[in-house]
């Protein structure tokens, strides 16, 4: 958001459907991976695809493109301006997701930003 404000560049929100099905993930219910990730200051996770290798499963991946978000150029944007553009980006991504999710068989899913 800050970069878009500084350069006056418009933003196009997008969402890619199907990425979460390309690989399988191991979810650590004990919190060991979270502890190691915090110590390493990097997110660590185990994933696998076809034949247990890092080759993605064959799935359809569809890119949904939302409406352009116009951003005016501001040399030194304030935190409030950055937050406002950031919220517009999140709203745009969520709107794009909700617009196309039913057509792509994801009607039961909902988007949540954490």
Buried (B, 14 or more C-beta within 10 A) or exposed (E): BEEBBBEEEEBEBEBEBBEEEBBEEEEBEEEEBEEEBEEEEEEEEEEBBEEEEEEBEEEEEEEBEBEEBEBEEBEEBEEEBBEBBBEBBBEBBBBBBBEBBEEBEBEEBEBEEE
